[in-house]
Amino acid sequence: MKLTEVDFDGAVPVDGYGPGFFRVGGKVLHGAVIVTAERAQVWAGTGDAAPLLALAGQVDVIFLGMGAEIAHAPLALRQVVEAAGLGLEVMNSPAACRTYNVLVSEGRRVALAVLPV
């Protein structure tokens, strides 16, 4: 199989993850994180909608990784995010990281909000 190196064109990719951490753009962050093409930051988790709402107008969709297993997003979080005009796609964190990387490499306006595995 031929492997092709992905060019992120300056966007911040998720390089890896493990128990309790994410490696984003070469930097290790512990706990939940939010990642956009421009930066990554530690996040307080699904009870903290403010950083997600701040992405309105900058991204179209937020991929929400709920940890090792898929789970529903808290209803209150989904309602405020969608009311701000943002799409919210919920999946497990590994799938959310992969999906974010593919779409950000294509130049799409996406963000990632993930809970650790």
Protein Blocks (a to p, Z undefined) as FASTA:
>chain_A
ZZddddeehpacdfbdcehiaceehiacehjddddfkbccddebjklmklmmmmgojamb
dcddebjbdcdddfklmmmmmmnopacddddfklmmmmmmmmmmnopacddddddZZ
